């Protein structure tokens, strides 16, 4: 007699390889109908449900799989996958519990640290998020994106020197990383290291010549240094690249008022107010 559970399971895998998720899920369901203890069918149907955005269905399948007492080496993956589905539904506390369990089962499970760090950040536990990201970096020390993320976490905690160190490390990994340059520029400006901020914004502009916010921020640094001409030029350039940039209009209005160009200042203030009002609608 044919093993119909195995037949439908294999059919499900074949359909999934062809990106036919609905058919694959139907096949996995048939396999489960023939064998209610078919662990791999639950695992794959759960993953397929998760992939197509049916997180409730995925959680149900992963939970059923756990009841079947899978082998120990599967448990970290299984708790992590279920945690990701809970996270997608906004159930952060439950997701965190699953990520904790995944890490308890396998202390070297990098993906679980990555996911737990993100959830901790969403929940306001910035110190915990930083610790998790540091663990991930231990395994991927050449990933500039990870340094950028940890730099942002440090900045959010007011640890500006640590943030700059991370952005600088990201740039050592990738000297063309405009995101790291931009964030380091913001952090330098926060520390009142305005020449360093200008240098970073200038490099960002070289890499992304139409990035309006970089011109605006460099204009702010010039303005704080008393370099009115360069500040005015940067605000105008920001507006040229983004005619709806309300903050750049307001900043240029401040400059125009400072140099006694009252009609120009009034025009810019009016434009800034109009744009800000529409942004809040």
Secondary structure, DSSP 4 states (H G I P E B T S, - for coil): ---HHHHHHHHHHHHHHTT-HHHHHHHHHHHHHH-TT-HHHHHHHHHHHHHTT-HHHHHHHHHHHHHT---HHHHHHHHHHHHHHHHHTT-HHHHHHHHHHHHHH-TT-HHHHHHHHHHHHHTT-HHHHHHHHHHHHHH-TT-HHHHHHHHHHHHHTT-HHHHHHHHHHHHHH-TT-HHHHHHHHHHHHHTT-HHHHHHHHHHHHHHSTT-HHHHHHHHHHHHHTT-HHHHHHHHHHHHHH-TT-HHHHHHHHHHHHHTT-HHHHHHHHHHHHHHHHHHT-
